[in-house]
Amino acid sequence: GGNKKNKFKLEINKKIFSEDKSPIDKFCECYTCKNYSRAYLHHLKKAGEDLYANLSTIHNITFALKLTEKIRESIKNGGNSFENLKREWIK
């Protein structure tokens, strides 16, 4: 859902997401992205529902684990692999 421009953050409480039927991240395989839309998460956040924290945590942990896997793989590959990945994520 995020990109370099927004520092990989999605401000789900913004009105633009109130009717967005897409997942947080269309490429993510986590439970949250497979089962819930941005609009539903927007609703949960606005309503102050605890479920929002649970679902967003599932996505955020999955995101961090996948990034960690990519980092490990790039280090194993040697050469400029890690540096290239680093440039992808950090300016």
C-alpha positions as CSV (number, residue, x, y, z in Angstrom):
1,G,0.0,0.0,0.0
2,G,2.9,2.3,0.6
3,N,5.8,3.6,-1.5
4,K,9.0,5.6,-1.1
5,K,7.1,8.8,-1.5
6,N,4.9,8.2,1.6
7,K,7.7,6.3,3.4
8,F,5.6,3.1,3.0
9,K,2.9,4.4,5.3
10,L,-0.8,4.3,4.5
11,E,-2.9,6.8,6.5
12,I,-6.1,4.6,6.5
13,N,-8.1,7.2,8.4
14,K,-8.1,9.6,5.4
15,K,-11.4,9.9,3.7
16,I,-10.0,8.7,0.4
17,F,-10.0,5.2,1.8
18,S,-13.6,5.2,3.0
19,E,-14.9,3.5,-0.2
20,D,-11.7,1.8,-1.3
21,K,-12.5,-1.9,-1.8
22,S,-8.9,-2.9,-2.5
23,P,-6.6,-4.6,0.1
24,I,-3.9,-2.6,2.0
25,D,-1.4,-4.1,-0.5
26,K,-2.5,-6.0,-3.6
27,F,0.8,-8.1,-3.5
28,C,0.6,-9.0,0.2
29,E,-0.5,-12.5,1.1
30,C,-1.4,-11.8,4.8
31,Y,-4.7,-12.7,6.4
32,T,-5.7,-9.0,6.5
33,C,-5.0,-8.3,2.9
34,K,-6.7,-11.5,1.7
35,N,-9.9,-10.8,3.7
36,Y,-10.4,-7.1,4.3
37,S,-10.6,-3.9,2.3
38,R,-9.1,-0.5,3.0
39,A,-12.7,0.7,3.4
40,Y,-13.4,-1.7,6.1
41,L,-10.1,-1.0,7.9
42,H,-10.9,2.8,7.5
43,H,-14.3,2.1,9.2
44,L,-12.7,0.2,12.1
45,K,-10.1,2.9,12.7
46,K,-12.7,5.7,12.6
47,A,-15.0,3.7,15.0
48,G,-12.1,3.0,17.4
49,E,-12.6,-0.7,17.1
50,D,-9.8,-2.9,18.6
51,L,-10.1,-5.2,15.6
52,Y,-8.3,-2.5,13.6
53,A,-5.2,-2.8,15.7
54,N,-5.2,-6.6,15.4
55,L,-5.7,-6.6,11.6
56,S,-3.1,-3.8,11.0
57,T,-0.6,-5.6,13.2
58,I,-1.0,-8.8,11.2
59,H,-0.2,-6.9,8.0
60,N,2.7,-5.0,9.5
61,I,4.3,-8.1,10.9
62,T,3.9,-9.9,7.6
63,F,5.5,-6.8,5.8
64,A,8.4,-6.8,8.2
65,L,9.0,-10.5,7.9
66,K,8.9,-10.4,4.1
67,L,11.4,-7.5,4.1
68,T,13.7,-9.4,6.5
69,E,13.5,-12.4,4.2
70,K,14.5,-10.2,1.2
71,I,17.4,-8.8,3.2
72,R,18.7,-12.2,4.2
73,E,18.5,-13.5,0.6
74,S,20.3,-10.4,-0.7
75,I,23.1,-10.9,1.8
76,K,23.4,-14.6,0.9
77,N,23.6,-13.7,-2.8
78,G,26.6,-11.4,-2.1
79,G,27.9,-8.9,-4.6
80,N,25.8,-5.8,-4.9
81,S,22.6,-7.6,-4.1
82,F,22.2,-6.1,-0.6
83,E,23.3,-2.7,-1.8
84,N,20.7,-2.8,-4.6
85,L,18.0,-3.8,-2.2
86,K,19.0,-1.1,0.2
87,R,18.8,1.5,-2.5
88,E,15.3,0.3,-3.3
89,W,14.2,1.1,0.3
90,I,16.4,3.9,1.4
91,K,17.1,7.0,-0.6
